[in-house]
Amino acid sequence: MCLMCLIKYVQKASTLYCIMKSMNPLFPNGLILINLFCREGNSPNHHQTITYNQLLRNVCRCANALKLLGVKKGDRVAIYLPMIPELVYTMLACARIGAVHSIVFAGFSSESLCERIMDAQCNILVTAGNIKCFIEEEVWICVFRLTTPWDESCDIWWDDLMDGVSDECEPEWVDSEDPLFILYTSGSTGKPKGVVHTITGYMLYTSLTFKYVFDYHHDDVYWCTADIGWITGHSYITYGPLANGATSVLFEGVPVYPHVGRLWEIIEKYAVSKFYTAPTAIRLLMKYGKEPLQRYDLSSLRVLGTVGEPINPEAWLWYYDVVGQQRCPVIDTFWQTETVKHLQQSKPSFFLKPPLTVVKSAFYHKPWPGIMRGVYGNQERFESTYFRKFPGFYVTGDGCRRDKDGYYWITGRIDDMLNVSGHLLSTAEVEAALTEHPSVAEAAVVSRPHAVKGECLYCFVTLKDHKEFNRTLMEELKRKVREKIGPIATPDFIQNAPGLPKTRSGKIMRRVLRQIARNEKDLGDLSTLADPKVVEVLFIRFSLISFGVFFYSVR
């Protein structure tokens, strides 16, 4: 998988120009502070700062360069870059001249990039050369490697293109409903959809949600650990903070390199006050305990946020007690690529009440200004997916229930609800019960057909380091689920999973797990998997279970 990837047959429809950015070996990974926009490499000794004025001049130069290549209002520009300043320059340059950017997460394969370029009909690809990504211990690593030959007819070096270009560029006048960008969903539930967001509605909601959800003030230093290749990065690294004139951190690197206290080191160094990350990152860092945090001063933190997936109680408590030192509210945000609009809670109400009966329900709203305007090139899919089921309402595809106190509990995707002997169960609730066990780092639950019950629970569990998977642990996990939810939720199968199949954004591909649990060999498109080898291991262990062989392992 190479970032310097030119899809030659796209040129049959139109010339695909590729603008290449040469990577500086001194700064292979880094972190950027906007306002100061400060870049720090994997080595804390490597850093640079970019002011708002410098940011504007670089954006204008990039905008003028794109215009020299013939890019005009309404054209689509593909961006396939790691977390470097040029990624921000390019997306803002597109916005400045009325072009529509389509950012593809830099960890996606060349096939995934090709699919998105062709669907959006892009004629410019801005990318970086000589980078190959791979997974090691569930962490993204980048190395330099040249795999694609240079083509003088369509490849242009970034520095050559920017040389001598004016740093002043008048913005293009656009309509409020003109498209700002296309962003493709991860494909965890099917073929990726090109979500179209427009200028005014999107900008309004990202600006307001950033300001009020995170209680932003001008003396704050804000850090969202997401990748700009996803909607969280679009909204809460680039557009939201910049619209509020914020000082914020953009991190290119991994949470445990060069040491497991890397995130806490950065928080101390820049006195970060608002910290927004994913439950996956929290669970990863939990494995290393409290000691790495105790080396650093985290007293600057005032608000903690989570995003991207449901957070299990154990992770929430660790985040609140250990990271926030029981003084920072945890803002658990629920939203989508399609919505921008937030629902959030700052109290873990589900810790304080006994489990309630889960009610399967589509969670939907009347449309609002920040909602997506369509699926690019597919109006029928847009209407059938989001609006046809409940005319006049937007359907998220998530389930929820409302308790007697009026609180809404998000239970996960509707297709993640299980019907066991006529009882509806939430996979998220079962997973939360499993991960409360001190040996379990992560869990995923899917359905498996059952001759009597209709469906039964098939659970995949990933253990913490040096924990043993054995019959005693299986019985403890079953007992834990019975105690937390009830006998009806007792798992029929518990499989040891050294890793779970995830997209490169960290989402568990439950479709794949369901197919493994049902021994379906045709898994379809796996191009968005971060580590395809995980699937092979899970199938082997499934076969052993099917033949009555109990599998022990130590991680």
Disulfide bonds with the S-S distance in Angstrom:
none
